[in-house]
Amino acid sequence: MEAMNNSIDVSQHGAVRVVTLNRPDVRNAVDAATARELHAAFLAFDADEDARVAVFHGAHGHFCAGWDLQAGAQLARDSANGQQDLVAGLAFSPQDCAAPGPLGPMGPSRLLLSKPVIAAVSGAAVAGGMELALWCDMRVMEADAYFGVFCRRFGVPLIDGGTVRLPRLVGMGHAMDLILTGRKVEATEALQIGLCNRIVPAGQALEAALTLAQQLASFPQKTMLADRMSAYTQWDLPLAQALHQEWERGKQCIGEGLAGAVNFSAGAGRHGKFE
């Protein structure tokens, strides 16, 4: 299976589906159209009995630089109702999160799939891109790749599960450090705090993630998937309620995020610089 959309590539490698972001001009940042493509691609993976594991990858040396702030800036310039339209289009209730889940701001981030997804992380996985990596079950990270809540400098809120999944993954102390400061987290630290599962040499994340995915695909699936879902549904606060709580707070910050997008478009804060 080989398919290409405007912003993503989809390919099949035996029982493994590879979904690749392919927007090199913006380091694979996600706009609204790309979010819809990603959402559809992962729903198609979940529904396909021939695909057991997915690998989520970014082409051209970066996983994902987050939300496309240029698109956000254009939204802020073009429409007096841009903020209201954006919020209305993404609003949802906890009931909507019944599996598989609704469209998130960056696509699949509100989905709870029935099968595992492995992130192959190279270069930047920042802001919403970090949230997409957190959405995955595991993260294979290249030695020179990095995470970071870089959207902190523009006031763009975490509304793709970052405030829910990050504390659950690395603990509240580490999560608060990363969420409040927005600082860069390189691979060695990411492994130490549990933010990634494997470090591989530069340029080898996709190959390593494929090998890991093929291993998972070779296991007895019924038990593995049952154990996986048990782990996801064991938290005191159900995921749907936690995601909705995040959205209710984050949507109040959309205006500040759009203002930050305009600043980015004008040249401020590029390449992770906070000055």
N, C-alpha and C positions, 0 to 999 in steps of 0.2 A: 504493500500500500504506500503510495506517495501522493501527497496533496499539498498545494500551496495556496494560501489565501493572501490578502494584501500584506499582512503583517506577521503571519506565523507560517511555519512549515510543519507538516505532520508526516511521519514516516513510521513504518512497522518493521521491527526486527524480531522475527519469530513471535513470541508471546509478549514482546515489549513494544509499547507505543512511545515514540519520541515526539514531544511537542516543543518546538523551537521558536522563541521570539526572534524576529528578524526585522528590526528597525534600526539599522546601523547609524543613521544620521543623528539619532537621539539616544544612543547607547541603550537601545531596547526599552526606552520609556514607553508607557502604555497610555494611549488615548482611549476615548469611548469606543471607537470602532474595534480597536484591538482587544479591549476588555470583553466585548461581545464575542469576538472570535475565540478567545481563550476559554470563555465560559462554555461555548458550544463544543469546542474541541475536547474538553475534559468530560462533559456530559456524554459525548459520543464514545470516548474511551470507556467510561463506566458502563455503558450499555452494550459494549461489544464483548461477546463471550470469548472471542479469540485473543483479546488483549488482557493480560493478567496484571501487569505492572506498567506504570508510565514513568518516563524520565522527562523532566521539565528543564529546558536548556535555553541559554541565550547565545545567539550566533555573534560572530565578530568580536569575541574577547570580553564581552560583558554579559552578566546574567540579566539584570534589569536595573535601570537608574530611577525607577519609581514612576510616579504619575507624570505625564507629559505636561510640564509647566508651561510650555509654549502654547499648547492647546488650551490650558486653563486661562492663560493671559488673553488669548483670542476670545474666549467665552466672556471674560470680564469686559472686554472692549466692545463686543458685538451686541450684547443684549443687556438691557436694563434689568431684565428678569432672569439673568443668567444664574444667579445663586439659587433663586426659588425653583427654577426649572431643574437645576442639577439635583437639589435636595429631593424634589418630588419624584424624579426619575429613579432615585436610588432608595427611597424609603421602603421599609419592610417591617413586618411584625415578627415576634418570636414564632408564631404559628407557621409563617412562611418558610422557616428554616427546617421544616420536616424534610428529611432526605429526599432528593439530593441537595436542594437549597436554591435560593434565588441568586440573581446576578449581583455581584459585588461591584464597588467602584472600579476595581482593576480586574474584574472578571470572575475567576473561580473561588475567590477568597471566602465566600459564604457557603460553599459546597462542603458537604460531608460525604465523600465518595465511599463506595463499598470496597475499593481496591487501592493499594498503595501507590504513592507518587514519590519519586526521588528527585531532588533538585541537584543538578550539576552546575555548581557555582563557579564562575570565572569572573575576574574583574570586579565590577561594582554590583553589589546586591544591596541597594540602599533605599531608604524611605519605603514607598510602596513595594519596591522590588525586594526588600528585606521581608516585608509582610508576606509576599508570595512565596518566598523561600521557607518562611515559618509555617505556611499552610501545608507544605509538603511533609511527608512522614519522616524523611531523612534528608540530610544535606551532605553531599560530597563536595569539598571545597579545594580549589587550587591554592597553592602556597602563597601566591601573590594576590589573591582575591581578598575582598573585604566587605563587611557589613557596616551599617550605621543608619541611625534615624536622622538622615541629613535634612529631612523636611522640617526639622526643628527650627532652622534658621529662617524659614519663610512662613511659619505659622500654619503650615498645612497639617491637619490632624491625622492621627492614625485611625483609619476607619476601615481597614482591611484585616482586622483581627490582631493587630500588633499588640494592643494593650491586654488582650486575652491570652494569646498563644505565647508571647515572650515570657511573662512571669511563670506560666505553667511549664515552660521548657527549661529556663535557667534559674528560676527562683526570683523572689521579689527584690532582693537586694541588687543583684546584677541587672535586673530589668529596669529598676528605677535609675540606676547609673546610666544605662544606655538611652532610656526614654527621655530623661530630663536634660542630659548633656548633648545628645545627638552625636557623640564622638565616634570616630572611626574605630572599628574593631577588626583587626587583622586576623589571619587564619590561626595563628598559634593561640591567641587568646580565645578565639571562638571555640576551638577544640577544648581548651581548658575549662571553660564555663558551660560546655554542653550545647553551644549554639550550632556547631557542626558535628558530624559523626566521623568523618574521614578527612584527612589532608592528603592531597596528591600533588605531584609536580605540576608546574604551570603547563597548561595545554592538555592535561590528561583527565579533566573532570568528567567529560562526556563518556570517554572510554571506560573509566572506572565506575561511573554510575550505571552504564549499560551492563557491565559485568555483575555488579551487585543486583541489578534488576533481574537479570537472567537467573541468578541464584534464587531469588525470592520466587520467581515464576516456576522454578523446578520443585518447590515444596508442595506437599498436600495442601490444596488451596482452601478447602472448607474450614479446617482448623485454624490455619494462619489468619484467615479473614475474620473468623469469629473472635479470636484472641485480640486482633487489632481493634475491632469495633468495641469490645469490652473495655479496652484501655481508653478509648476516646469517650465513652459514655459514663465513666466512673467518677467524674468530678462532682463536687458538692453542688456547684452551680452549673446547670446544663449549658452547653455551648451556645444554643440558640439565645437563651436569656442573656448570657454574657456578651455575645455579639450585639444584641439589641441595645444593651446598656451602653456599650461603646458607641454605637451609632447615635443614640439620643444625645450623648455629650458631644461627640465629634461634629454633628451637623450644625451645632451652634457656632462652629469655628470655620465654616466654609467660606464666609466672607473674608476672614483674615487670610485663608489659604489662597483665595483668588487674588488678593492684593499682593501676596508674596509671589504669585505666578507672574504678575506684571513686573515686579522688581527683577525676577529671574530673566524675563524676556528682555529687560533693559540692560542686562549684563552683570547683575549683582550675584555674588555667591556661587560662581561657577566652580566646578571641579571640587566640590566639597569644602570650599573655603568659607569659614564662618566670619571672617573679618568684614 
